[in-house]
């Protein structure tokens, strides 16, 4: 059994959940599929399903962040596969994200970049040949 089987959930924190929800809705072109407020649980969490495997992107009000993460940026960069790193980076920067690491060739078939969203979260972008190979093997497409 594989220990780390794939990204399940990416959690981001925000001091302004409504603004973060609007920003990510516009960036992703979809509305959240879940809101704790809409289900009567009170404000604090929204969830998007995105990408080829409908990964969960959750945004949590920073008040509910674990101790140590509630006042600073997180220390992990989760990279999302994109087909055009430079184009995706430009889109994020146009939307107010701050450049953290520019487009960088990491080896044949691997290109990365990262930004800090307007809410202090680090987002990584990656063109990853391996991701496409796995996707193609599972779905018969490349």
Secondary structure, DSSP 8 states (H G I E B T S, - for coil): --SS-S--EEEEEES-HHHHHHHHHHHHTS--SEETTTTTS-SSEEEEEETTTTEEEEEEEGGGS-TTTSSS--S---EEE-S-HHHHHHHHHHTT-EEEEEEEEEETTEEEEEEE-TTS-EEEEEEEHHHHHHHHHHHS--
